[in-house]
Amino acid sequence: MTDLSLPFTPIVRGLPAVVPFVPPEALERRNGRPLRVRVGANESAFGISPLAREAMARAVDQVSWYNDPEAYELRSALARLHGVAIEEICAAAGIDELLGLVVRLVVEPGDPVVSSHGSYPTFNFHVSGFGGRLCAVPYQGDHTDLEALSAEVKRTGARLVYLANPDNPMGTWHPATQVRAFVEQLPADCLVILDEAYVEFAPQEIHFPCDTSDPRLILMRTFSKAHGMAGARIGYAVAHQQVVAALDKIRNHFAVNRVAQAGALASLGDQAFLRQVVQQVEAGRQEYQALAAELGLRAIPSGTNFVALEIGPGARRLLELLLENDVFVRMPGVAPLDRCIRVTVGTPQERAAFAQVLRQVLPQVRP
Ligand SMILES: Cc1ncc(COP(=O)(O)O)c(C=O)c1O
């Protein structure tokens, strides 16, 4: 319970005591034993590039020095990759940190902010944390609804809208042409966060050239997924120079540690590793599709490293049963998405173990 004599702001006093995610480590502590299969947090099951491993090991030897707060080498490489200027790249401790920074840039208490109902919860967490008012629109056929998002921006006068493409938790995506059209018709004073955490796993049609000439568009990418560096906490935004300069005014300049910077830079240089991860994920998605067909379930087509499997009203119970068997899986938090469970593509061994437990427990929720 909050002690009201403590000098917390009204916003903080009004916040519910929630964390956006119960971590698998907490589940292990609760169960009193380790998990057997960890396919719930969309982490990579395929490790890191050997070049990243070497670079990170070397960086550990220099960890007594502060990191480069400008992440100059990494940002230079990212600028080359995206064909933009280094002043148009902001490095941060993952997309999660960037989401909070952008909210802080534009949201004042009570301001409306638009997102999709049931989409990536960390964004909502930051909106609440800065006193914003989340205006979330329903999905349409398991896709984020671009028309509804844009109508809600216009109805509320929001100056920030969030879109994950591909989406988490459903894994669906919109082609670049549609996203471009969506951005173009937004009001001039509305920023859009385009969260591309899973873009490496998506079909080619999702990619559009970075356009930093439009100051409304903030593209976010991460090293947590295809690069396999979730625990190193590193991601970046590509945006107009003025947006990056504004982020520079409020960001934690030392947030991206030395080891993470070195690993990300080396990983960027190992495109063969990345291609191989993407191929393994594609194979795993196909395996989940086949498993779903075998069990009479629908697997929602995914452009990510996870697949949403449609279970029906027993989805939550199924999650518990999986956990009782030491299999960690997550599910969307709200209806109608919560008829699904969301399974990350694990290693072939993890997939086999997941399939075996699923076959065993599914009849208890789908007689
Ligand atoms: C849509 C989306 N954005 C961002 C993140 C987190 O990215 P990062 O690890 O870079 O903070 C996730 C993680 O699952 C995600 O699903």
The ligand as an SDF file (V2000), in Angstrom:
LIG
                    3D

 16 16  0  0  0  0  0  0  0  0999 V2000
    6.4890   -5.3140  -30.2410 C   0  0  0  0  0  0  0  0  0  0  0  0
    7.6510   -5.3150  -29.3070 C   0  0  0  0  0  0  0  0  0  0  0  0
    8.3600   -4.1920  -29.1480 N   0  0  0  0  0  0  0  0  0  0  0  0
    9.4110   -4.1470  -28.3310 C   0  0  0  0  0  0  0  0  0  0  0  0
    9.8000   -5.2420  -27.6080 C   0  0  0  0  0  0  0  0  0  0  0  0
   10.9470   -5.1190  -26.6570 C   0  0  0  0  0  0  0  0  0  0  0  0
   12.0960   -4.7880  -27.3360 O   0  0  0  0  0  0  0  0  0  0  0  0
   13.4400   -4.5150  -26.5380 P   0  0  0  0  0  0  0  0  0  0  0  0
   13.9200   -5.8240  -26.0240 O   0  0  0  0  0  0  0  0  0  0  0  0
   14.3280   -3.9090  -27.5690 O   0  0  0  0  0  0  0  0  0  0  0  0
   13.1180   -3.5610  -25.4480 O   0  0  0  0  0  0  0  0  0  0  0  0
    9.0940   -6.4290  -27.7240 C   0  0  0  0  0  0  0  0  0  0  0  0
    9.5000   -7.6110  -26.9400 C   0  0  0  0  0  0  0  0  0  0  0  0
    8.9030   -8.6250  -26.8750 O   0  0  0  0  0  0  0  0  0  0  0  0
    7.9860   -6.4680  -28.5900 C   0  0  0  0  0  0  0  0  0  0  0  0
    7.2530   -7.5650  -28.7110 O   0  0  0  0  0  0  0  0  0  0  0  0
  1  2  1  0
  2  3  1  0
  2 15  2  0
  3  4  2  0
  4  5  1  0
  5  6  1  0
  5 12  2  0
  6  7  1  0
  7  8  1  0
  8  9  2  0
  8 10  1  0
  8 11  1  0
 12 13  1  0
 12 15  1  0
 13 14  2  0
 15 16  1  0
M  END
$$$$
